[in-house]
Amino acid sequence: MHLVYPATLAVLLFCVGLYGVLARRNAILVLMSVELMLNAVNLNLVAFDVWLRDSLHAGQALTLFTIAIAAAEIGIGLAIVLLVYRNRGSSDIDRLRDLREGTGPPQDGSGPGSADEKSLAPATDNAAGSGSDQGTSAGRQHA
């Protein structure tokens, strides 16, 4: 068997996956690109195992290990992406990066409770919560 054909295919798969990781902004597409890169590595492991005629079949064993790790990575990665999408409404990686970089103290002198922080807070039902809070505080004032 010629080693050139599977090695060339693996290089092409890896390059397509690398392009997807670097160019895409959607987190699900980035996870799919990482899977392409892992499959290229698996193809290389099996091709070199066959080419070297290894009696222990170490390349195939490592491929099974890599497939198990990739399955766990996709399961956890999709769970995180779905949670981020549910909370933020988007799975755009640039938006998540902007949220991470903006964790420092405010530069304009506005402290806690500013209008910016209130606009970023999740929407809640204030009518039900404020009525029960007012009733308990009114009862304490009269006692």
Secondary structure, 3 states (H helix, E strand, C coil): CCCHHHHHHHHHHHHHHHHHHHHCCEHHHHHHHHHHHHHHHHHHHHHHHHHHCCCCCHHHHHHHHHHHHHHHHHHHHHHHHHHHHHHHCCCEHHHHHHHHHCCCCCCCCCCCCCHHHHHHCCCCCHHHHHHHHHHHHHHHHHC
